[in-house]
Amino acid sequence: MNIEEFRDFCLSMKGVTEELPFGPDTLVYKVMGKIFALTGLDSEMFTINLKCDPDRAIQLREEFHYIIPGYHMNKKHWNTVNADIASTTQIKELTEHSYQLVVSSLPKKVQAEFQNL
């Protein structure tokens, strides 16, 4: 999966926006204003930071050498995935997991707005 395919995939999900809040080199995807994915635009390697259930995050890091604790993120809740190595299927699955974690943690009022999109 390349960055354009990743971008299209993220934007195809309900309630997602694309932003550059940390400057022109970090592309951020949010659902209902909350971050679920980030990727650098100035790196030679295509990596993605994704939110992850803490227990699952540890398991993924142990199983896959290309998944490491989240770069510049809370290492308990975020992983960095080398998208140059991970399969498209795995990237999509991990991105959906991140998206669902964020959606499920939204306040009830925001979840109601999300359901009405």
DSSP file (Angstrom, degrees, kcal/mol; ACC not computed):
  #  RESIDUE AA STRUCTURE BP1 BP2  ACC     N-H-->O    O-->H-N    N-H-->O    O-->H-N    TCO  KAPPA ALPHA  PHI   PSI    X-CA   Y-CA   Z-CA
    1    1 A M              0   0    0      0, 0.0     2,-0.2     0, 0.0    85,-0.1   0.000 360.0 360.0 360.0 133.7    0.0    0.0    0.0
    2    2 A N     >  -     0   0    0      1,-0.1     4,-2.4    82,-0.0     5,-0.2  -0.522 360.0 -96.5-101.9 176.3    1.3    3.4   -0.8
    3    3 A I  H  > S+     0   0    0      1,-0.2     4,-2.6     2,-0.2     5,-0.1   0.841 122.3  53.8 -65.1 -34.1    0.5    6.7    0.8
    4    4 A E  H  > S+     0   0    0      2,-0.2     4,-2.4     1,-0.2    -1,-0.2   0.915 110.7  46.3 -66.7 -41.7   -2.1    7.7   -1.8
    5    5 A E  H  > S+     0   0    0      2,-0.2     4,-2.4     1,-0.2    -2,-0.2   0.897 112.8  50.6 -65.6 -40.2   -4.0    4.4   -1.3
    6    6 A F  H  X S+     0   0    0     -4,-2.4     4,-2.7     2,-0.2    -2,-0.2   0.925 110.1  50.2 -62.3 -44.6   -3.7    4.8    2.5
    7    7 A R  H  X S+     0   0    0     -4,-2.6     4,-2.6     1,-0.2    -2,-0.2   0.939 111.4  47.6 -58.3 -49.7   -5.1    8.3    2.2
    8    8 A D  H  X S+     0   0    0     -4,-2.4     4,-1.0     1,-0.2    -1,-0.2   0.894 111.7  51.3 -60.1 -40.9   -8.1    7.1    0.1
    9    9 A F  H >< S+     0   0    0     -4,-2.4     3,-0.6     2,-0.2     4,-0.4   0.942 111.8  45.9 -62.6 -48.3   -8.8    4.3    2.5
   10   10 A C  H >< S+     0   0    0     -4,-2.7     3,-1.6     1,-0.2    -2,-0.2   0.930 112.2  50.6 -61.3 -45.6   -8.8    6.6    5.5
   11   11 A L  H 3< S+     0   0    0     -4,-2.6    -1,-0.2     1,-0.3    -2,-0.2   0.662  99.5  66.4 -70.0 -14.8  -11.0    9.2    3.8
   12   12 A S  T << S+     0   0    0     -4,-1.0    -1,-0.3    -3,-0.6     2,-0.2   0.622  84.3  93.9 -79.2 -12.0  -13.5    6.5    2.8
   13   13 A M  S X  S-     0   0    0     -3,-1.6     3,-1.5    -4,-0.4    -3,-0.0  -0.574  90.9 -91.7 -85.9 146.8  -14.4    5.9    6.5
   14   14 A K  T 3  S+     0   0    0      1,-0.2    -1,-0.1    -2,-0.2    -2,-0.1  -0.258 103.6   4.2 -58.5 130.6  -17.3    7.7    8.0
   15   15 A G  T 3  S+     0   0    0      1,-0.2    17,-1.8   102,-0.1     2,-0.3   0.589  90.7 147.9  76.3  12.5  -16.6   11.1    9.8
   16   16 A V  E <   -A   31   0A   0     -3,-1.5     2,-0.3    15,-0.2    15,-0.2  -0.631  23.8-174.9 -90.0 137.7  -12.9   11.2    8.8
   17   17 A T  E     -A   30   0A   0     13,-2.5    13,-2.3    -2,-0.3     2,-0.5  -0.909  18.0-137.8-122.8 156.3  -11.0   14.4    8.1
   18   18 A E  E     +A   29   0A   0     -2,-0.3     2,-0.3    11,-0.2    11,-0.2  -0.955  32.9 165.2-114.5 130.0   -7.5   15.0    6.9
   19   19 A E  E     -A   28   0A   0      9,-2.9     9,-2.9    -2,-0.5     3,-0.1  -0.897  40.2-145.0-141.5 167.4   -5.4   17.7    8.6
   20   20 A L    >   +     0   0    0     -2,-0.3     3,-1.4     7,-0.2     7,-0.1  -0.451  40.0 148.6-127.8  58.0   -1.9   19.0    9.0
   21   21 A P  T 3  S+     0   0    0      0, 0.0    -1,-0.1     0, 0.0     6,-0.1   0.702  72.6  49.7 -70.6 -18.9   -2.0   20.3   12.6
   22   22 A F  T 3  S-     0   0    0      4,-0.5     3,-0.2     1,-0.4     5,-0.1   0.220 125.7 -79.0-104.0  14.4    1.6   19.6   13.3
   23   23 A G    X   -     0   0    0     -3,-1.4     3,-1.3     3,-0.2    -1,-0.4  -0.494  62.7 -54.9 112.0 176.5    3.0   21.3   10.2
   24   24 A P  T 3  S+     0   0    0      0, 0.0    -1,-0.1     0, 0.0     3,-0.1   0.532 124.6  59.5 -71.9  -6.0    3.3   20.5    6.5
   25   25 A D  T 3  S+     0   0    0     -3,-0.2    16,-3.3     1,-0.1    17,-0.7   0.443  93.4  66.6-104.7  -0.3    5.2   17.2    7.1
   26   26 A T  E <   - B   0  40A   0     -3,-1.3    -4,-0.5    14,-0.2     2,-0.5  -0.937  64.7-157.6-129.2 111.7    2.7   15.3    9.2
   27   27 A L  E     - B   0  39A   0     12,-2.8    12,-2.3    -2,-0.5     2,-0.4  -0.741  15.4-165.2 -87.8 127.7   -0.5   14.1    7.7
   28   28 A V  E     -AB  19  38A   0     -9,-2.9    -9,-2.9    -2,-0.5     2,-0.5  -0.936  11.0-158.1-121.9 135.4   -3.2   13.4   10.4
   29   29 A Y  E     -AB  18  37A   0      8,-3.1     7,-2.6    -2,-0.4     8,-1.5  -0.954  16.7-177.1-113.1 129.9   -6.5   11.6   10.1
   30   30 A K  E     -AB  17  35A   0    -13,-2.3   -13,-2.5    -2,-0.5     2,-0.5  -0.919  20.7-150.7-125.2 148.9   -9.2   12.2   12.6
   31   31 A V  E >  S-AB  16  34A   0      3,-2.7     3,-1.8    -2,-0.3   -15,-0.2  -0.989  89.1 -16.1-116.9 121.5  -12.7   10.8   13.2
   32   32 A M  T 3  S-     0   0    0    -17,-1.8    -1,-0.1    -2,-0.5   -16,-0.1   0.862 132.7 -50.1  51.7  39.9  -15.0   13.4   14.8
   33   33 A G  T 3  S+     0   0    0    -18,-0.3     2,-0.4     1,-0.2    -1,-0.3   0.416 115.5 111.5  85.8  -0.5  -12.0   15.5   15.8
   34   34 A K  E <   -B   31   0A   0     -3,-1.8    -3,-2.7     2,-0.0    -1,-0.2  -0.908  69.1-116.5-112.3 134.1   -9.9   12.7   17.4
   35   35 A I  E     +B   30   0A   0     -2,-0.4    -5,-0.3    -5,-0.2     3,-0.1  -0.412  40.4 158.2 -69.3 133.9   -6.7   11.4   15.9
   36   36 A F  E     +     0   0A   0     -7,-2.6    15,-1.0     1,-0.4     2,-0.3   0.461  67.5  23.1-126.7 -13.2   -6.6    7.7   14.8
   37   37 A A  E     -BC  29  50A   0     -8,-1.5    -8,-3.1    13,-0.2    -1,-0.4  -0.985  55.5-179.8-155.4 143.6   -3.7    7.8   12.3
   38   38 A L  E     +BC  28  49A   0     11,-1.7    11,-2.9    -2,-0.3     2,-0.3  -0.988   3.4 179.7-138.7 148.5   -0.7    9.9   11.4
   39   39 A T  E     -BC  27  48A   0    -12,-2.3   -12,-2.8    -2,-0.3     2,-0.3  -0.989  26.3-121.2-148.3 144.5    2.0    9.6    8.8
   40   40 A G  E     -B   26   0A   0      7,-0.6   -14,-0.2    -2,-0.3     7,-0.2  -0.598  11.1-163.3 -83.4 144.0    5.1   11.6    7.9
   41   41 A L  S    S+     0   0    0    -16,-3.3   -15,-0.1    -2,-0.3    -1,-0.1   0.494  85.6  55.6-100.8  -6.6    5.4   13.2    4.5
   42   42 A D  S    S+     0   0    0    -17,-0.7     2,-0.3     3,-0.0    -1,-0.1   0.245  83.6 103.2-111.8  12.6    9.1   13.8    4.6
   43   43 A S        -     0   0    0     -3,-0.2     4,-0.0   -18,-0.2     0, 0.0  -0.694  65.9-140.2 -99.1 148.7   10.4   10.4    5.4
   44   44 A E  S    S+     0   0    0     -2,-0.3     2,-0.4     2,-0.0    -1,-0.1   0.829  93.7  60.8 -69.9 -32.4   12.1    8.0    3.0
   45   45 A M  S    S-     0   0    0     -3,-0.0     2,-0.9    38,-0.0    -2,-0.1  -0.785  87.5-128.4 -97.3 139.2   10.1    5.1    4.6
   46   46 A F        +     0   0    0     -2,-0.4    37,-2.1    -7,-0.1    38,-0.7  -0.783  41.8 165.4 -87.9 104.9    6.3    5.1    4.6
   47   47 A T  E     - D   0  82A   0     -2,-0.9    -7,-0.6    35,-0.2     2,-0.4  -0.886  21.1-156.9-120.6 153.9    5.3    4.6    8.3
   48   48 A I  E     -CD  39  81A   0     33,-2.2    33,-3.0    -2,-0.3     2,-0.5  -0.996  10.2-143.6-132.0 132.5    2.0    5.0   10.0
   49   49 A N  E     +CD  38  80A   0    -11,-2.9   -11,-1.7    -2,-0.4     2,-0.4  -0.864  28.4 179.2 -93.5 126.8    1.2    5.7   13.6
   50   50 A L  E     -CD  37  79A   0     29,-2.6    29,-2.6    -2,-0.5   -13,-0.2  -0.985  29.8-117.3-132.1 139.3   -2.0    3.9   14.7
   51   51 A K  E     - D   0  78A   0    -15,-1.0     2,-0.3    -2,-0.4    27,-0.3  -0.419  40.1-179.4 -68.3 148.1   -3.8    3.6   18.0
   52   52 A C        -     0   0    0     25,-2.8    46,-0.0    -2,-0.1     5,-0.0  -0.997  38.0 -95.1-152.8 146.3   -4.0    0.1   19.4
   53   53 A D     >  -     0   0    0     -2,-0.3     4,-2.9     1,-0.1     5,-0.2  -0.430  45.0-122.9 -55.7 131.9   -5.4   -1.8   22.3
   54   54 A P  H  > S+     0   0    0      0, 0.0     4,-1.7     0, 0.0     5,-0.2   0.866 108.3  45.6 -53.7 -44.2   -2.4   -2.0   24.8
   55   55 A D  H  > S+     0   0    0      1,-0.2     4,-1.9     2,-0.2     5,-0.1   0.923 115.6  46.8 -66.3 -42.1   -2.4   -5.8   25.1
   56   56 A R  H  > S+     0   0    0      1,-0.2     4,-2.9     2,-0.2     5,-0.2   0.869 106.5  59.7 -66.1 -35.9   -2.7   -6.2   21.3
   57   57 A A  H  X S+     0   0    0     -4,-2.9     4,-2.1     1,-0.2    -1,-0.2   0.922 106.9  46.2 -58.3 -44.9    0.0   -3.6   20.8
   58   58 A I  H  X S+     0   0    0     -4,-1.7     4,-2.0     1,-0.2    -1,-0.2   0.926 112.2  50.7 -63.5 -45.4    2.5   -5.7   22.7
   59   59 A Q  H  X S+     0   0    0     -4,-1.9     4,-1.9     1,-0.2    -2,-0.2   0.914 110.5  48.9 -59.9 -44.2    1.5   -8.8   20.9
   60   60 A L  H  X S+     0   0    0     -4,-2.9     4,-2.7     1,-0.2     7,-0.2   0.903 109.9  51.6 -63.8 -41.2    1.9   -7.2   17.5
   61   61 A R  H  < S+     0   0    0     -4,-2.1    -1,-0.2     1,-0.2    -2,-0.2   0.860 111.7  47.4 -64.2 -35.3    5.3   -5.8   18.4
   62   62 A E  H  < S+     0   0    0     -4,-2.0    -1,-0.2    -5,-0.2    -2,-0.2   0.848 118.0  41.2 -72.7 -33.8    6.5   -9.3   19.4
   63   63 A E  H  < S+     0   0    0     -4,-1.9     2,-0.5     1,-0.2    -2,-0.2   0.827 116.6  43.5 -85.1 -34.1    5.1  -11.0   16.3
   64   64 A F    ><  -     0   0    0     -4,-2.7     3,-1.6    -5,-0.2    -1,-0.2  -0.957  60.4-157.2-123.2 120.5    6.1   -8.5   13.6
   65   65 A H  T 3  S+     0   0    0     -2,-0.5    -1,-0.1     1,-0.3    -4,-0.1   0.712  94.1  61.2 -66.9 -19.8    9.5   -6.8   13.5
   66   66 A Y  T 3  S+     0   0    0     16,-0.1    16,-2.5     1,-0.0     2,-0.5   0.305  90.0  78.6 -93.0   8.9    8.1   -3.9   11.4
   67   67 A I  E <   +E   81   0A   0     -3,-1.6    14,-0.2    -7,-0.2    -3,-0.1  -0.979  61.7 164.0-117.7 119.8    5.6   -2.9   14.1
   68   68 A I  E     -E   80   0A   0     12,-2.5    12,-3.1    -2,-0.5     3,-0.1  -0.791  47.1 -67.3-128.6 167.4    7.3   -0.9   16.9
   69   69 A P  E    S-E   79   0A   0      0, 0.0    10,-0.3     0, 0.0     6,-0.1  -0.278  75.0 -79.3 -55.4 144.6    6.1    1.4   19.8
   70   70 A G    >   -     0   0    0      8,-2.7     3,-1.5     4,-0.2     2,-0.4  -0.210  44.8-123.0 -55.2 123.3    4.6    4.6   18.4
   71   71 A Y  T 3  S-     0   0    0      1,-0.3    -1,-0.1    -3,-0.1     3,-0.1  -0.545  93.1  -6.8 -69.3 123.4    7.1    7.2   17.4
   72   72 A H  T 3  S+     0   0    0     -2,-0.4    -1,-0.3     1,-0.2     2,-0.3   0.736 121.4  99.3  60.5  26.3    6.6   10.4   19.3
   73   73 A M  S <  S-     0   0    0     -3,-1.5     2,-0.7     5,-0.1    -1,-0.2  -0.800  93.2 -72.4-131.6 172.2    3.4    8.9   20.8
   74   74 A N    >>  -     0   0    0     -2,-0.3     4,-1.4     1,-0.2     3,-1.1  -0.595  45.2-150.5 -66.7 112.4    2.2    7.3   24.0
   75   75 A K  T 34 S+     0   0    0     -2,-0.7    -5,-0.2     1,-0.3    -1,-0.2   0.656  89.9  60.7 -68.3 -16.0    3.9    3.9   23.5
   76   76 A K  T 34 S+     0   0    0      1,-0.1    -1,-0.3    -7,-0.1   -19,-0.2   0.845 118.7  25.7 -75.2 -33.7    1.3    2.1   25.5
   77   77 A H  T <4 S+     0   0    0     -3,-1.1   -25,-2.8   -20,-0.1     2,-0.4   0.455 115.0  62.6-112.5  -3.6   -1.5    3.0   23.1
   78   78 A W  E  <  -D   51   0A   0     -4,-1.4    -8,-2.7   -27,-0.3     2,-0.3  -0.967  52.6-168.0-132.3 142.3    0.2    3.6   19.7
   79   79 A N  E     -DE  50  69A   0    -29,-2.6   -29,-2.6    -2,-0.4     2,-0.5  -0.915  17.1-139.3-119.4 151.1    2.2    1.6   17.3
   80   80 A T  E     -DE  49  68A   0    -12,-3.1   -12,-2.5    -2,-0.3     2,-0.5  -0.966  21.6-161.1-107.3 125.8    4.3    2.7   14.3
   81   81 A V  E     -DE  48  67A   0    -33,-3.0   -33,-2.2    -2,-0.5     2,-1.1  -0.919  18.1-134.3-111.2 127.2    3.8    0.3   11.4
   82   82 A N  E >>  -D   47   0A   0    -16,-2.5     4,-2.4    -2,-0.5     3,-1.4  -0.708  20.1-169.2 -78.3 103.7    6.3    0.2    8.5
   83   83 A A  T 34 S+     0   0    0    -37,-2.1   -36,-0.2    -2,-1.1    -1,-0.2   0.607  79.7  69.6 -74.9 -11.8    3.9    0.3    5.6
   84   84 A D  T 34 S+     0   0    0    -38,-0.7    -1,-0.3     1,-0.1   -37,-0.1   0.704 115.0  26.6 -74.0 -18.6    6.7   -0.6    3.1
   85   85 A I  T <4 S+     0   0    0     -3,-1.4    -2,-0.2   -19,-0.1    -1,-0.1   0.767 103.4  86.1-110.1 -42.3    6.8   -4.1    4.7
   86   86 A A  S  < S-     0   0    0     -4,-2.4     2,-0.1   -20,-0.2    -5,-0.0  -0.248  82.8-108.8 -63.5 149.5    3.3   -4.7    6.1
   87   87 A S     >  -     0   0    0      1,-0.1     4,-2.5     4,-0.0     5,-0.2  -0.386  22.0-116.3 -75.0 157.6    0.6   -6.1    3.8
   88   88 A T  H  > S+     0   0    0      1,-0.2     4,-2.5     2,-0.2     5,-0.2   0.902 117.6  53.7 -58.1 -42.4   -2.2   -4.0    2.5
   89   89 A T  H  > S+     0   0    0      1,-0.2     4,-2.4     2,-0.2    -1,-0.2   0.920 109.9  46.5 -59.6 -45.5   -4.6   -6.3    4.3
   90   90 A Q  H  > S+     0   0    0      2,-0.2     4,-2.8     1,-0.2     5,-0.3   0.910 111.6  51.0 -66.2 -42.1   -2.8   -5.8    7.6
   91   91 A I  H  X S+     0   0    0     -4,-2.5     4,-2.3     1,-0.2    -2,-0.2   0.925 112.0  47.4 -61.2 -44.2   -2.6   -2.0    7.2
   92   92 A K  H  X S+     0   0    0     -4,-2.5     4,-2.6     2,-0.2    -1,-0.2   0.924 113.0  48.4 -62.9 -43.8   -6.3   -1.8    6.6
   93   93 A E  H  X S+     0   0    0     -4,-2.4     4,-2.1     1,-0.2    -2,-0.2   0.922 114.0  45.4 -64.1 -44.4   -7.1   -4.1    9.5
   94   94 A L  H  X S+     0   0    0     -4,-2.8     4,-2.2     2,-0.2    -1,-0.2   0.854 113.1  51.1 -68.6 -34.5   -4.9   -2.1   11.9
   95   95 A T  H  X S+     0   0    0     -4,-2.3     4,-2.6    -5,-0.3    -2,-0.2   0.912 110.4  48.6 -67.9 -42.8   -6.2    1.2   10.6
   96   96 A E  H  X S+     0   0    0     -4,-2.6     4,-2.8     2,-0.2    -2,-0.2   0.888 110.1  52.6 -63.5 -38.7   -9.8    0.0   11.1
   97   97 A H  H  X S+     0   0    0     -4,-2.1     4,-2.3     2,-0.2    -2,-0.2   0.935 111.0  46.7 -60.9 -46.5   -8.9   -1.2   14.7
   98   98 A S  H  X S+     0   0    0     -4,-2.2     4,-2.1     2,-0.2    -2,-0.2   0.930 112.7  49.8 -60.3 -47.4   -7.5    2.3   15.4
   99   99 A Y  H  X S+     0   0    0     -4,-2.6     4,-2.6     1,-0.2    -2,-0.2   0.921 111.7  48.1 -57.3 -48.3  -10.6    4.0   14.0
  100  100 A Q  H  X S+     0   0    0     -4,-2.8     4,-2.6     1,-0.2    -1,-0.2   0.865 108.1  54.8 -65.4 -37.2  -12.9    1.8   16.0
  101  101 A L  H  X S+     0   0    0     -4,-2.3     4,-0.9     2,-0.2    -1,-0.2   0.925 112.0  44.3 -59.9 -44.0  -11.0    2.4   19.2
  102  102 A V  H >X S+     0   0    0     -4,-2.1     3,-0.7     2,-0.2     4,-0.5   0.932 113.1  50.0 -68.6 -45.3  -11.4    6.1   18.8
  103  103 A V  H >< S+     0   0    0     -4,-2.6     3,-1.2     1,-0.2    -2,-0.2   0.916 110.0  51.3 -58.8 -43.8  -15.0    6.0   17.8
  104  104 A S  H 3< S+     0   0    0     -4,-2.6    -1,-0.2     1,-0.3    -2,-0.2   0.717 108.6  52.3 -69.1 -19.4  -15.8    3.8   20.8
  105  105 A S  H << S+     0   0    0     -4,-0.9    -1,-0.3    -3,-0.7    -2,-0.2   0.460  83.7 113.1 -95.3  -1.1  -14.1    6.3   23.1
  106  106 A L  S << S-     0   0    0     -3,-1.2     5,-0.1    -4,-0.5   -74,-0.0  -0.373  80.5 -95.4 -67.7 148.1  -16.0    9.3   21.9
  107  107 A P     >  -     0   0    0      0, 0.0     4,-2.7     0, 0.0     3,-0.4  -0.276  38.0-108.7 -58.8 152.4  -18.4   11.0   24.3
  108  108 A K  H  > S+     0   0    0      1,-0.2     4,-2.1     2,-0.2     5,-0.1   0.857 118.8  53.8 -54.7 -39.6  -22.0    9.8   24.0
  109  109 A K  H  > S+     0   0    0      2,-0.2     4,-1.8     1,-0.2    -1,-0.2   0.916 111.6  44.5 -62.8 -43.0  -23.1   13.1   22.5
  110  110 A V  H  > S+     0   0    0     -3,-0.4     4,-2.7     2,-0.2    -2,-0.2   0.872 110.3  55.2 -70.5 -36.7  -20.4   12.9   19.8
  111  111 A Q  H  X S+     0   0    0     -4,-2.7     4,-2.3     2,-0.2    -1,-0.2   0.885 106.4  51.9 -61.9 -37.6  -21.2    9.3   19.2
  112  112 A A  H  X S+     0   0    0     -4,-2.1     4,-1.1    -5,-0.2    -2,-0.2   0.910 110.2  48.0 -64.1 -42.5  -24.8   10.3   18.5
  113  113 A E  H  < S+     0   0    0     -4,-1.8     3,-0.4     1,-0.2     4,-0.3   0.911 110.5  53.0 -62.0 -42.1  -23.7   12.9   16.0
  114  114 A F  H >< S+     0   0    0     -4,-2.7     3,-1.5     1,-0.2    -2,-0.2   0.903 105.4  53.2 -60.3 -43.1  -21.4   10.3   14.4
  115  115 A Q  H 3< S+     0   0    0     -4,-2.3    -1,-0.2     1,-0.3    -2,-0.2   0.792 106.4  54.6 -63.9 -27.2  -24.4    7.9   14.0
  116  116 A N  T 3<        0   0    0     -4,-1.1    -1,-0.3    -3,-0.4    -2,-0.2   0.423 360.0 360.0 -89.4   1.9  -26.3   10.6   12.2
  117  117 A L    <         0   0    0     -3,-1.5    -1,-0.2    -4,-0.3    -2,-0.1   0.498 360.0 360.0 -69.2 360.0  -23.7   11.3    9.6
